[in-house]
Amino acid sequence: MNIHQAASTLLEAESDRKSIERFTSSAEAISVDEAYQIQLEIVRRKREKGAAVIGKKIGLTSQAMQEMLGVDKPDYGHLLDNMVFEEDTVISLDQFIQPKVEFEIAFVLHHDLQGPGVTVTDVINATDYVTPAIEVIDSRIKDWQIQFEDTVADNGSSAGAVFGNAQQALSDIDLPATEMTVYKNGTFLDRADGSAVMDNPVNAVVWLANALGEYGISLKKGEKILAGALSKAVPVEDGDSFEAAFEKLGTVKASFQKKDE
């Protein structure tokens, strides 16, 4: 697999908002390591143009999603500063291809974490606070027909994030038991609890820190970590608004609208 060419193809698809055929359907094989190298090359080029890494996202944390893609582990992507949207701002759908939203608990760190060997205790001690979040995902692969290597190369199918204002110390909340209720356009949509994410979202951050360690990457002080979706991803249409209410953690909202006619 030509890492540089694949990165260019994905960046062009994102810029032009036109999907491409998946890498895993091509005659040339792609390995998981090559997929992560493509992701890192994309991030490198975006940083060269002025973007800054402000966190990471963890995907495929649920058993159902792992079974769908035939894998037994999560994946991750990088969050850049130009991917963060404010709650009180209507998000333009014109910048995406086929967006969906996921509802998550985010961690914010007060000191670095470097794998391998990171433990649950390490993550707890490194966490400043947790906060509710909505992740916008968007595949540059046609019709979301992805395999594991495709979504890894595509920066974990990441596109953006909205973070709530509430902040809670880990010592003040039982994450696995935290119930989340989701509303779409004011109507009940879904319900889940924190244990849906690897039994405890802390476990997802442990996995991430150790997985990043394989590439010499650490989780940095101040970074925001999207720990994985508590419930299914939901397609977004023009005019949609979403609210996720987390028991004892607060709420987060996101609204979407097409602006180009």
C-alpha positions as CSV (number, residue, x, y, z in Angstrom):
1,M,0.0,0.0,0.0
2,N,1.3,3.4,-1.0
3,I,0.9,5.4,2.3
4,H,1.3,8.9,0.8
5,Q,-1.0,8.2,-2.2
6,A,-3.7,6.8,0.1
7,A,-3.5,9.8,2.4
8,S,-3.8,12.1,-0.6
9,T,-6.8,10.2,-1.8
10,L,-8.6,10.5,1.6
11,L,-7.7,14.2,2.0
12,E,-9.0,15.0,-1.5
13,A,-12.3,13.1,-0.8
14,E,-12.7,15.1,2.4
15,S,-12.0,18.4,0.7
16,D,-14.2,17.7,-2.3
17,R,-16.9,16.0,-0.2
18,K,-16.9,13.0,-2.6
19,S,-16.7,9.5,-1.2
20,I,-14.2,6.9,-2.6
21,E,-14.1,3.1,-2.9
22,R,-12.8,1.3,0.2
23,F,-9.2,0.3,0.3
24,T,-10.1,-3.2,1.4
25,S,-11.8,-3.9,-1.9
26,S,-8.7,-3.1,-4.0
27,A,-6.3,-5.6,-5.5
28,E,-3.5,-4.2,-3.2
29,A,-3.8,-5.5,0.3
30,I,-3.7,-3.1,3.3
31,S,-2.6,-4.1,6.8
32,V,-3.7,-2.5,10.1
33,D,-0.3,-1.0,10.5
34,E,-0.4,0.6,7.1
35,A,-3.9,1.9,7.9
36,Y,-2.5,3.7,11.0
37,Q,0.4,5.0,9.0
38,I,-2.0,6.5,6.5
39,Q,-3.9,8.1,9.4
40,L,-0.7,9.5,10.9
41,E,0.3,10.9,7.5
42,I,-3.1,12.7,7.2
43,V,-2.7,14.2,10.6
44,R,0.9,15.2,9.8
45,R,-0.2,17.1,6.7
46,K,-3.1,18.8,8.5
47,R,-0.7,19.9,11.3
48,E,1.6,21.3,8.6
49,K,-1.3,23.5,7.5
50,G,-1.8,24.9,11.0
51,A,-4.2,22.4,12.7
52,A,-3.4,21.3,16.2
53,V,-4.1,17.9,17.8
54,I,-6.4,18.5,20.9
55,G,-7.3,14.9,21.6
56,K,-8.2,11.5,20.4
57,K,-11.3,9.5,19.7
58,I,-11.9,5.8,20.4
59,G,-14.2,3.8,18.1
60,L,-15.6,0.3,17.9
61,T,-15.8,-0.1,21.6
62,S,-19.1,-2.1,21.5
63,Q,-19.3,-5.8,20.9
64,A,-21.9,-5.2,18.2
65,M,-19.7,-2.9,16.2
66,Q,-16.7,-5.2,16.5
67,E,-18.7,-8.2,15.3
68,M,-20.0,-6.1,12.4
69,L,-16.4,-5.4,11.2
70,G,-15.1,-8.8,12.2
71,V,-12.6,-7.5,14.8
72,D,-11.9,-8.0,18.5
73,K,-10.5,-4.6,19.4
74,P,-11.3,-0.9,19.2
75,D,-9.7,1.7,16.9
76,Y,-8.7,5.3,17.4
77,G,-8.4,8.6,15.5
78,H,-7.0,12.1,16.2
79,L,-9.1,15.2,17.1
80,L,-7.9,18.5,15.7
81,D,-8.8,21.9,16.9
82,N,-10.8,22.7,13.7
83,M,-13.0,19.7,14.4
84,V,-14.5,21.1,17.6
85,F,-17.9,22.8,17.4
86,E,-19.6,24.9,20.1
87,E,-23.0,23.9,21.5
88,D,-24.7,27.2,20.7
89,T,-23.5,27.1,17.0
90,V,-25.6,25.4,14.3
91,I,-23.2,23.0,12.5
92,S,-23.2,23.2,8.7
93,L,-23.9,19.9,7.0
94,D,-22.3,21.1,3.9
95,Q,-18.8,20.2,5.2
96,F,-19.7,16.5,5.5
97,I,-20.4,13.6,3.1
98,Q,-22.6,11.2,5.0
99,P,-22.5,12.3,8.7
100,K,-23.8,10.5,11.8
101,V,-23.7,11.4,15.4
102,E,-22.6,9.3,18.5
103,F,-23.1,10.1,22.1
104,E,-20.2,9.6,24.5
105,I,-18.4,10.4,27.7
106,A,-15.2,12.4,27.2
107,F,-12.1,12.5,29.5
108,V,-9.9,15.5,29.9
109,L,-6.4,14.8,31.3
110,H,-4.4,16.8,33.8
111,H,-1.1,15.0,33.0
112,D,0.4,12.9,30.3
113,L,-0.1,9.2,29.8
114,Q,2.4,7.1,27.9
115,G,2.0,3.4,27.1
116,P,2.7,0.6,27.1
117,G,1.9,-0.5,30.7
118,V,-0.8,2.1,31.4
119,T,-3.3,0.8,34.0
120,V,-6.8,1.7,35.2
121,T,-5.3,3.4,38.2
122,D,-3.0,5.4,35.9
123,V,-6.0,6.7,33.9
124,I,-8.0,7.5,37.0
125,N,-5.1,9.5,38.4
126,A,-4.5,11.3,35.1
127,T,-8.1,12.3,34.6
128,D,-8.9,15.9,35.4
129,Y,-12.7,15.5,34.7
130,V,-15.2,13.8,32.5
131,T,-17.8,15.6,30.4
132,P,-20.7,14.7,28.0
133,A,-19.9,14.8,24.3
134,I,-21.4,14.3,20.9
135,E,-19.1,13.0,18.2
136,V,-19.8,13.7,14.5
137,I,-18.5,10.8,12.4
138,D,-18.3,10.9,8.6
139,S,-16.8,8.2,6.3
140,R,-15.0,9.2,3.2
141,I,-15.6,5.7,2.1
142,K,-18.6,5.2,-0.2
143,D,-21.9,4.3,1.6
144,W,-20.2,3.5,4.8
145,Q,-19.1,0.1,3.3
146,I,-16.0,0.0,5.6
147,Q,-13.8,-2.7,7.0
148,F,-11.5,-2.1,10.0
149,E,-8.6,-1.0,8.0
150,D,-10.7,1.5,6.0
151,T,-12.0,3.3,9.1
152,V,-8.5,3.3,10.7
153,A,-6.9,4.9,7.6
154,D,-9.8,7.4,7.5
155,N,-8.9,8.8,11.0
156,G,-11.4,6.6,12.7
157,S,-14.2,8.1,10.5
158,S,-14.0,11.2,12.7
159,A,-15.3,14.5,11.6
160,G,-16.0,16.6,14.7
161,A,-17.1,16.9,18.3
162,V,-19.3,18.9,20.6
163,F,-18.4,19.0,24.3
164,G,-20.8,19.8,27.1
165,N,-20.1,22.4,29.7
166,A,-20.5,20.1,32.7
167,Q,-17.4,18.8,34.4
168,Q,-17.3,15.9,36.9
169,A,-14.5,14.4,38.8
170,L,-14.2,10.6,38.4
171,S,-14.5,10.2,42.1
172,D,-17.9,11.8,42.1
173,I,-19.5,9.6,39.4
174,D,-20.1,5.9,38.8
175,L,-19.3,5.8,35.0
176,P,-20.5,2.2,34.3
177,A,-23.9,3.0,36.0
178,T,-24.3,6.4,34.5
179,E,-27.5,6.4,32.4
180,M,-27.7,8.4,29.2
181,T,-31.0,9.4,27.4
182,V,-30.9,10.7,23.9
183,Y,-33.4,12.9,22.2
184,K,-33.7,13.7,18.5
185,N,-35.7,16.8,17.6
186,G,-37.2,16.8,21.1
187,T,-38.4,13.2,20.9
188,F,-36.9,10.2,22.8
189,L,-34.5,8.3,20.6
190,D,-32.4,5.9,22.7
191,R,-31.1,5.0,26.2
192,A,-27.9,3.4,27.3
193,D,-25.4,3.4,30.2
194,G,-21.7,3.8,30.6
195,S,-21.1,0.0,30.9
196,A,-21.8,-0.2,27.1
197,V,-18.3,1.1,26.6
198,M,-16.0,-1.9,27.4
199,D,-17.8,-2.3,30.7
200,N,-16.4,1.0,31.9
201,P,-15.2,3.9,29.7
202,V,-12.0,4.0,31.8
203,N,-11.1,0.7,30.2
204,A,-11.3,2.3,26.8
205,V,-8.8,5.1,27.7
206,V,-6.5,2.4,29.1
207,W,-6.6,0.6,25.8
208,L,-6.0,3.8,23.9
209,A,-3.0,4.9,25.9
210,N,-1.3,1.5,25.4
211,A,-2.3,1.3,21.7
212,L,-0.8,4.7,21.0
213,G,2.3,3.7,22.8
214,E,3.0,1.2,20.0
215,Y,3.6,4.3,17.8
216,G,5.5,6.3,20.4
217,I,2.5,8.6,20.9
218,S,1.4,9.7,24.3
219,L,-1.9,11.2,25.6
220,K,-1.1,14.8,26.6
221,K,-2.1,17.0,29.5
222,G,-5.3,18.9,28.5
223,E,-6.3,16.5,25.7
224,K,-9.9,15.5,25.3
225,I,-10.5,11.8,24.8
226,L,-13.8,10.6,23.3
227,A,-14.1,7.2,25.0
228,G,-16.6,5.6,22.6
229,A,-20.3,5.6,21.8
230,L,-22.7,4.4,24.4
231,S,-25.4,3.7,21.8
232,K,-25.8,3.3,18.0
233,A,-24.7,6.0,15.6
234,V,-27.5,8.0,14.1
235,P,-27.6,9.5,10.6
236,V,-28.0,13.3,10.5
237,E,-30.4,15.2,8.2
238,D,-31.0,18.8,7.5
239,G,-32.6,20.6,10.5
240,D,-31.9,17.8,13.0
241,S,-31.1,18.6,16.6
242,F,-29.8,16.1,19.3
243,E,-29.5,16.2,23.0
244,A,-27.9,13.6,25.2
245,A,-28.6,13.8,28.9
246,F,-26.3,12.0,31.3
247,E,-27.4,11.2,34.8
248,K,-25.3,13.2,37.3
249,L,-23.1,14.4,34.4
250,G,-25.2,16.9,32.5
251,T,-26.3,17.4,28.9
252,V,-24.8,18.1,25.5
253,K,-26.6,19.4,22.4
254,A,-25.9,19.7,18.7
255,S,-27.9,21.1,15.9
256,F,-27.3,20.8,12.1
257,Q,-28.4,22.6,9.0
258,K,-27.6,22.8,5.3
259,K,-26.4,26.3,4.4
260,D,-25.6,26.0,0.7
261,E,-28.5,26.0,-1.7
